[in-house]
């Protein structure tokens, strides 16, 4: 990664080393202990840093984060230092093609009895059937998730709420520093939801309705957050159909990477004998037998060691002061 530091110095001073020496001159002054005077004017110092291949992807969460920044410090004797930080994003690639079930479609049927306020049979208000199908299991940010689902409302209620979301589950691992602590890790999971379906819905009593479309995967970090030993991320798609006190809920894991899948994907018809089964041909895709879905991701937690990553560069100036650089990871 290539950076550039732009420095503006007021006041005319003399530099004991040629400006063409750049950082070499600054490093020489630091090694020999000589004072370095910086001349007046505007200067730019390009430099590069080789990022480690095992660095985790940038992530911002409510309970934790992975952040990267470049820091420049101007140290001035008898004056306050000037510090500048510039954040940048790191993306660690994760190939969706390495996931065995990447192209496997998701299809399922949920039959739900609808009950009233009481749990006895006299309070039953009918039933409903929800069928869903998704084109595949692995996605990358910016890629469309093609879905189709239907609701057969055989209850006594009008269905007005359907939520179809992508759920991010971030698990944080930590250790207590108390004297009587058992030394075992503590886990805390924070959930974030991204809407995939945002339409007004009204399904009357004894009516059937289907919905289909494509939702764009938002800009989110890949599954697992490899390289970070205290944060782990996984994703699910959730379909929630509200009906009285017994809603129907469908949940399936999905895989998020950075390199998209290659090859063709297909959507199967959900397993059913009902004539109202959804047809994938309606959206231009062919049928094939449904395969089991699920992200077979092996958890890395817990681990106790984690080294924060930070890119720091220090410049000592202006006139009459030394200059140096440093980078830590």
C-alpha positions as CSV (number, residue, x, y, z in Angstrom):
1,X,0.0,0.0,0.0
2,X,1.4,3.4,-1.0
3,X,0.9,6.5,1.1
4,X,2.0,10.1,0.7
5,X,2.7,12.7,3.4
6,X,2.3,16.3,2.5
7,X,4.1,18.7,4.9
8,X,3.9,22.5,5.0
9,X,6.5,24.4,7.0
10,X,6.5,28.1,7.7
11,X,9.7,30.0,8.5
12,X,13.0,29.8,6.6
13,X,15.4,27.2,8.0
14,X,18.3,25.3,6.5
15,X,18.4,21.5,6.2
16,X,21.8,19.7,6.9
17,X,21.0,17.1,4.3
18,X,19.8,17.5,0.7
19,X,16.0,17.3,0.3
20,X,16.6,14.8,-2.5
21,X,17.7,12.3,0.2
22,X,14.1,12.4,1.6
23,X,13.6,9.7,4.2
24,X,17.1,8.5,3.8
25,X,18.4,11.8,5.2
26,X,15.9,11.8,8.0
27,X,16.8,8.2,9.0
28,X,20.5,9.1,8.8
29,X,20.0,12.0,11.2
30,X,18.0,9.8,13.6
31,X,20.7,7.1,13.6
32,X,23.6,9.6,14.1
33,X,21.8,11.8,16.6
34,X,22.3,14.9,14.5
35,X,19.6,17.6,14.6
36,X,17.6,18.0,11.5
37,X,16.4,21.3,10.3
38,X,13.6,21.4,7.8
39,X,13.4,24.2,5.2
40,X,10.4,26.3,4.6
41,X,7.9,25.3,2.0
42,X,5.5,22.5,1.0
43,X,6.9,19.0,0.7
44,X,5.5,15.5,-0.1
45,X,7.1,12.3,1.2
46,X,5.7,9.2,-0.5
47,X,6.3,5.9,1.3
48,X,4.9,2.4,1.2
49,X,4.0,-0.3,3.7
50,X,3.6,-4.0,3.0
51,X,0.4,-5.2,4.7
52,X,0.5,-8.7,6.2
53,X,-1.5,-11.4,4.3
54,X,-3.1,-12.5,7.6
55,X,-4.6,-9.2,8.6
56,X,-8.3,-9.2,9.3
57,X,-10.8,-7.3,7.2
58,X,-12.0,-3.9,8.5
59,X,-15.1,-4.1,10.7
60,X,-17.2,-1.7,12.7
61,X,-19.4,-3.1,15.5
62,X,-21.2,-1.9,18.6
63,X,-19.1,-4.0,20.9
64,X,-15.8,-4.1,19.0
65,X,-14.1,-3.2,15.8
66,X,-11.1,-3.7,13.5
67,X,-9.7,-0.4,12.3
68,X,-6.7,0.7,10.4
69,X,-5.2,4.2,10.2
70,X,-2.0,6.0,9.1
71,X,-0.7,8.4,11.7
72,X,1.7,11.3,11.1
73,X,3.2,13.1,14.1
74,X,5.2,16.3,14.0
75,X,7.3,16.6,17.2
76,X,8.2,20.2,18.1
77,X,10.4,20.8,21.1
78,X,8.8,23.1,23.7
79,X,5.6,23.0,21.8
80,X,2.6,20.6,21.5
81,X,3.0,17.9,18.9
82,X,0.9,17.9,15.8
83,X,-0.8,14.6,15.1
84,X,-2.8,13.6,12.0
85,X,-4.6,10.4,11.3
86,X,-6.1,9.1,8.1
87,X,-8.2,5.9,8.3
88,X,-8.2,3.4,5.4
89,X,-10.1,0.1,4.7
90,X,-8.5,-3.3,4.5
91,X,-10.3,-6.1,2.6
92,X,-9.1,-9.7,3.1
93,X,-10.3,-11.8,0.2
94,X,-12.5,-14.8,0.8
95,X,-13.3,-16.9,-2.3
96,X,-16.9,-18.1,-2.3
97,X,-15.9,-21.0,-4.7
98,X,-14.0,-22.6,-1.8
99,X,-17.3,-23.1,0.0
100,X,-18.7,-26.5,-0.9
101,X,-22.4,-25.4,-0.8
102,X,-21.8,-22.1,-2.6
103,X,-24.1,-22.8,-5.6
104,X,-26.6,-24.9,-3.7
105,X,-30.0,-23.3,-3.8
106,X,-32.2,-22.8,-0.7
107,X,-35.8,-24.0,-0.7
108,X,-38.2,-24.9,2.1
109,X,-41.8,-25.0,3.1
110,X,-43.2,-24.0,6.5
111,X,-46.6,-25.1,7.7
112,X,-47.8,-23.1,10.7
113,X,-51.0,-23.5,12.8
114,X,-52.4,-20.2,13.8
115,X,-53.6,-20.0,17.4
116,X,-55.3,-17.2,19.4
117,X,-54.7,-15.9,22.8
118,X,-55.4,-19.2,24.5
119,X,-53.4,-22.4,23.9
120,X,-56.5,-24.7,23.8
121,X,-57.8,-26.1,20.5
122,X,-60.9,-23.9,20.7
123,X,-58.7,-20.9,20.1
124,X,-57.2,-22.2,16.8
125,X,-57.7,-19.7,14.0
126,X,-56.6,-21.8,11.1
127,X,-53.2,-22.3,9.4
128,X,-50.9,-20.8,6.8
129,X,-48.2,-22.2,4.5
130,X,-45.0,-20.3,3.6
131,X,-42.8,-21.4,0.8
132,X,-39.4,-19.9,-0.1
133,X,-36.6,-20.4,-2.5
134,X,-33.3,-18.5,-3.0
135,X,-31.0,-18.9,-6.0
136,X,-27.8,-20.0,-4.1
137,X,-26.1,-19.9,-0.7
138,X,-22.9,-17.8,-1.2
139,X,-22.8,-14.1,-2.1
140,X,-20.5,-11.1,-2.3
141,X,-21.4,-7.5,-1.4
142,X,-23.2,-5.8,-4.3
143,X,-24.4,-9.1,-5.8
144,X,-28.2,-9.7,-6.1
145,X,-29.9,-12.3,-4.0
146,X,-32.8,-13.6,-6.1
147,X,-35.7,-14.8,-4.0
148,X,-39.3,-16.0,-4.4
149,X,-41.7,-16.8,-1.6
150,X,-45.5,-17.3,-1.2
151,X,-48.0,-17.2,1.6
152,X,-51.2,-19.3,1.6
153,X,-53.4,-17.7,4.3
154,X,-56.0,-20.2,5.6
155,X,-56.4,-18.4,8.9
156,X,-59.1,-16.0,10.2
157,X,-56.6,-13.1,10.2
158,X,-55.4,-10.6,7.5
159,X,-51.6,-10.9,7.2
160,X,-50.1,-7.4,7.0
161,X,-46.4,-7.9,8.1
162,X,-43.7,-9.9,6.2
163,X,-40.1,-9.3,7.1
164,X,-37.3,-10.8,4.9
165,X,-33.9,-9.8,6.3
166,X,-30.2,-10.6,6.2
167,X,-29.0,-11.1,9.8
168,X,-25.4,-10.5,10.8
169,X,-24.3,-12.2,14.0
170,X,-21.1,-10.9,15.5
171,X,-19.7,-12.9,18.4
172,X,-17.2,-11.2,20.7
173,X,-14.9,-13.3,23.0
174,X,-13.2,-11.8,26.0
175,X,-11.6,-12.8,29.3
176,X,-12.2,-11.3,32.7
177,X,-9.3,-9.7,34.6
178,X,-10.9,-10.2,38.0
179,X,-8.8,-12.0,40.6
180,X,-11.4,-14.8,41.1
181,X,-12.1,-15.2,37.4
182,X,-12.3,-18.8,36.2
183,X,-10.2,-17.9,33.2
184,X,-12.8,-19.1,30.8
185,X,-13.8,-16.9,27.9
186,X,-17.0,-14.9,27.9
187,X,-19.0,-14.5,24.7
188,X,-21.4,-11.8,23.7
189,X,-23.3,-11.7,20.4
190,X,-24.6,-8.6,18.7
191,X,-27.0,-8.8,15.8
192,X,-27.5,-6.4,12.9
193,X,-30.3,-6.7,10.3
194,X,-30.4,-5.6,6.7
195,X,-33.8,-5.5,4.9
196,X,-34.1,-7.6,1.7
197,X,-37.8,-7.0,1.2
198,X,-39.6,-3.7,1.7
199,X,-43.1,-3.8,0.4
200,X,-46.5,-3.2,1.9
201,X,-48.3,-6.5,2.3
202,X,-52.0,-7.4,2.8
203,X,-53.1,-11.0,2.4
204,X,-56.8,-11.4,3.1
205,X,-58.4,-14.4,4.7
206,X,-58.3,-17.6,2.6
207,X,-56.1,-15.9,0.0
208,X,-52.8,-16.9,-1.6
209,X,-50.1,-14.4,-2.7
210,X,-46.5,-14.8,-4.0
211,X,-43.6,-12.4,-4.1
212,X,-40.4,-12.4,-6.1
213,X,-37.5,-10.1,-6.6
214,X,-33.8,-9.5,-6.2
215,X,-32.1,-7.8,-3.2
216,X,-28.6,-6.4,-3.3
217,X,-26.2,-7.7,-0.6
218,X,-24.9,-4.6,1.3
219,X,-21.3,-3.7,2.0
220,X,-20.5,-6.1,4.9
221,X,-17.4,-8.0,6.0
222,X,-16.9,-11.6,4.9
223,X,-18.1,-14.6,7.0
224,X,-15.8,-15.5,9.9
225,X,-13.6,-12.4,9.9
226,X,-10.5,-14.5,9.4
227,X,-7.4,-13.1,11.1
228,X,-9.2,-11.8,14.1
229,X,-9.2,-14.0,17.2
230,X,-11.8,-12.2,19.3
231,X,-14.5,-11.5,16.7
232,X,-16.4,-14.0,14.6
233,X,-19.2,-13.2,12.1
234,X,-21.8,-15.4,10.5
235,X,-25.0,-14.6,8.4
236,X,-28.5,-15.9,8.1
237,X,-31.5,-15.1,5.9
238,X,-34.7,-14.9,7.9
239,X,-38.3,-14.8,6.6
240,X,-40.9,-13.8,9.2
241,X,-44.6,-13.8,8.5
242,X,-46.7,-12.4,11.4
243,X,-50.1,-13.8,12.0
244,X,-51.8,-13.4,15.4
245,X,-49.7,-15.0,18.2
246,X,-48.1,-17.7,16.1
247,X,-46.0,-16.3,13.3
248,X,-44.2,-18.4,10.7
249,X,-40.4,-18.2,10.6
250,X,-37.9,-19.5,8.2
251,X,-34.1,-19.2,8.9
252,X,-31.2,-20.5,6.8
253,X,-27.4,-19.7,7.0
254,X,-25.7,-18.0,4.0
255,X,-22.0,-17.4,3.2
256,X,-20.6,-14.0,2.5
257,X,-17.3,-13.7,0.6
258,X,-15.4,-11.2,-1.5
259,X,-14.8,-13.2,-4.7
260,X,-18.0,-14.3,-6.4
261,X,-18.9,-17.8,-7.4
262,X,-18.3,-19.1,-10.9
263,X,-20.7,-21.3,-12.7
264,X,-24.5,-21.5,-13.1
265,X,-26.9,-21.6,-10.2
266,X,-30.4,-22.9,-10.3
267,X,-33.5,-22.6,-8.2
268,X,-35.5,-25.7,-7.3
269,X,-39.2,-25.9,-6.6
270,X,-39.9,-26.3,-2.9
271,X,-40.9,-29.8,-1.8
272,X,-44.7,-29.9,-2.0
273,X,-47.6,-31.7,-3.6
274,X,-49.7,-28.5,-3.7
275,X,-50.6,-27.3,-7.2
276,X,-49.7,-23.8,-6.0
277,X,-46.0,-24.6,-5.8
278,X,-43.8,-21.8,-7.0
279,X,-42.3,-22.1,-10.4
280,X,-38.7,-21.0,-10.9
281,X,-39.4,-20.8,-14.7
282,X,-41.3,-17.6,-13.9
283,X,-38.0,-15.8,-13.3
284,X,-36.1,-17.5,-16.1
285,X,-34.3,-20.2,-14.1
286,X,-34.4,-24.0,-14.5
287,X,-35.3,-26.5,-11.9
288,X,-33.1,-29.1,-10.2
289,X,-33.4,-31.3,-7.0
290,X,-33.0,-29.3,-3.9
291,X,-29.7,-29.8,-2.0
292,X,-29.2,-29.4,1.8
293,X,-28.2,-25.9,2.6
294,X,-26.1,-24.6,5.5
295,X,-22.7,-22.9,6.1
296,X,-20.4,-25.5,7.4
297,X,-18.0,-23.0,9.0
298,X,-15.7,-24.1,11.8
299,X,-15.6,-21.7,14.6
300,X,-12.2,-20.2,15.6
301,X,-13.2,-18.9,19.0
302,X,-12.0,-18.8,21.6
303,X,-8.4,-17.7,21.4
304,X,-6.6,-15.4,23.9
305,X,-4.1,-13.7,21.7
306,X,-4.9,-10.7,19.5
307,X,-2.5,-8.2,18.1
308,X,-4.0,-4.8,17.1
309,X,-2.9,-3.5,13.7
310,X,-1.9,0.1,13.2
311,X,0.1,1.9,10.6
312,X,2.0,4.8,12.1
313,X,4.4,7.2,10.5
314,X,6.1,10.0,12.5
315,X,7.7,13.1,11.0
316,X,9.6,15.5,13.3
317,X,9.6,19.1,12.2
318,X,9.2,21.9,11.4
319,X,12.4,23.8,11.2
320,X,15.2,22.8,13.5
321,X,13.7,19.4,14.6
322,X,14.4,15.9,13.5
323,X,12.3,13.7,11.3
324,X,11.6,10.0,11.5
325,X,9.1,7.4,10.4
326,X,7.9,4.2,11.9
327,X,5.2,1.6,11.2
328,X,3.8,-1.1,13.5
329,X,1.5,-4.0,12.8
